[in-house]
Amino acid sequence: MSEARRRGVAVFAGLALLLAAILLLSLGSGAVRIPPGRVLDILLQGGASGAGDPTFARDALVVLNIRLPRTLLGLMVGAGLAVSGALMQGLFRNPLADPALVGVSAGAGLAAATVIVLGDRLLAAVNLPGSLPYTALPVAAFSGGLATTYGLYRVATRAGRISVATMLLAGLAAAALAGALTGLLVYASDDRQLRDLTFWSLGSLSGATWTKVMTSAPAILPVLVTVPFLGRGLNALVLGEAEAFHLGVPVERLKRVAILLVAVAVGAGVAAAGVIGFVGLVVPHGLRLLIGPEHRRLLPACALLGGALLVLADVVARLVVAPAELPIGIVTAIVGAPVFLWLLLGRSALADV
């Protein structure tokens, strides 16, 4: 076994152990602290009451109905964001690329802000009683992300070919426009809507339920299963589009599939947990320093580490100002920005040696 393969196996084993430990920590942490052994008993017994332990049923209720869906949702969203970042970096051939560059997060955030601020007013305008259903916000965010990506795809496509540079620049313009329109909605919002907008724009897993998990899984899980099959094409794309084409890679189809997968994963993540930054930027960059740029290893590793880090950030968000809760986007930014700078400085130091 080669040195690179041995290192890859060791990294995957370490990531699997790290993920298991963080999942146990997440399920046991909160206002009611539950030891890891009790958490394992609850998961193995499926919530059945432990003989002679009157607190077992209470702990099982907390773990299975409150913390488990929250943890699974964080795992899926984090994995989807990290894999999307790796896809974008491979597609743009730039380790500093981020899923937000294609405008998915901005479009999803604008659609969500529109529903928060104008939803009830639109119902009143058409004389419909009550308020918008609970599912309106995530559906709007997911639809906004997909619609933005489709628009950018149409702008960047000429004669059946996608210009990655055009899509990058159009994505930046779309993000700026969406930010400006979201600012107008913030200006027009009342106090309650402003609090909702602030919490949504910074991300949170506090509203996680089994319904939200089951709604997000059909969008995110197929992306996580599909992306490793793009590894060979992304590896060839590093050499350039012409070289990849001569190696037998269907470059245009690869770009369309990668863009679609990013739109679905990030759109579903924003719909479920709001706008969360730095996961798609830091995770692929850090793993590339550990296991190299080979995408067939990098993409699955990003799913493991991205899920683990977002769940860990959620644990910190729950505990650091307990019994209140920080938006998870604040935690990822506070931790992610210094770590990213450290990675950049370390890489520059290595390049100077």
Buried (B, 14 or more C-beta within 10 A) or exposed (E): EEEEEEBBEEBBEBBEEBBEEBBBBBBBBBEBEBEEEBBEBBBEEEBEEBEEEEEBBEBBEBBBEBBBBBBBBBBBBBBBBBBBBBBBBBBBBEBEBBBBBBBBBBBBBBBBBBBBBBBBEEBEEEEEEEEBEEEBBBBBBBBBBBBBBBBBBEBBBEEEEBBBEBBBBBBBEBBEBBEEBBEEBBEEBEEEBBEBBEBBBBBBBBBBBEEBBEBBBEBBBEBBEBBBEBBBBBBBBEEEBEEBBEBEBEBBEBBBBBBBBBBBBBBBBBBBBBBBBBBBBBBBBBBBEBBEBBBBBBBBBBBBBBBBBBBBBBBBBBBEEEEEBBBBBBBBBBBBBEBBEEBEEEBEEEEEE
